[in-house]
Amino acid sequence: MALSSMTGFARSHGASGPYTFEWELKSVNAKGFDLRVRLPQGFDELEAHAKKRAGELLARGTVYANLNVKRTNAAATVRVNEDVLNAVLKAAALISGKVDAVAPSIDGLLAIKGVVEVAEPEGDEEEDKAARAAAVEAFDKALADLVEMRKREGTSLGQILTQRVDEIEQLAKKAEAAPGRKPEAIKAKLTEQIASLLDTSDRFDADRLMQEAILIATKADIREELDRIASHITQARELIGKGGPIGRKLDFLAQEFHREVNTCCSKSNDIELTNTGLAMKNVVEQFREQVQNLE
């Protein structure tokens, strides 16, 4: 299965009878899946289809779907509400002798709210039904384009994530070969710290010395962390190769990478190993940032 991003945009147009319409779909990152639809009056029944179809094709991301509809070749009817107009004229006549003002003009009268009424053309049920069916087809087209765009971005993300995994592997190998991990380096560091311990002690405590030696040797050993990092690298590659909605799983792996690298840094007894660990930590953070965009 292909990888998919959670971000994308698509637009589709359509027409049916006197109607023309346009769908706009925009997808952004989210923890789960959510479709938010804005529909004009008369097209509300499309929401159920849109949510069902989008839920079948998308696993994560918030999708905003807006439908704009225009009706052409149908003129609105304009008429004067004579009852309202007569009431206005009667009121004007009552106050004409009481105030010094010019008589109301025609455009002034027509501008009064309620004098002019605009009636939208009555819809034809068959035309409306055909328009809704055509709008459904246009939505499916826009959704298919959105899915395709998310897949294209997902392919690019997969390449970037693979590069980051390769970098983590290279840095892990560098940490493996760091001079500070060699037995003689650990032995020298251990000898130095034991000598320091003896210099600060008035009496020789063999048991405590043994405990300190074990603690120092254990702290310097990052074998388990490197093994777990290698295991995470294998899992990450398998998931990326498998594809599909793997964003959550890769995010969990990114957290595990981060934990092991932090431990390596805290255990480091060598400046080169510390620098390698910090470089690995930076790459892991880049890996995690990219994973946030993955479905």
Secondary structure, DSSP 8 states (H G I E B T S, - for coil): ----BS-EEEEEEEEETTEEEEEEEEEE--SSEEEEEE--TT-TTHHHHHHHHHHHH-SSEEEEEEEEEEE-S---EEEE-HHHHHHHHHHHHHHHTTS------HHHHHTSTTTEEEE-----HHHHHHHHHHHHHHHHHHHHHHHHHHHHHHHHHHHHHHHHHHHHHHHHHHHHT-GGGSHHHHHHHHHHHHHHHHHT-SS--HHHHHHHHHHHHHHH--HHHHHHHHHHHHHHHHHHHH-SS-HHHHHHHHHHHHHHHHHHHHH--SHHHHHHHHHHHHHHHHHHHHHTTB-
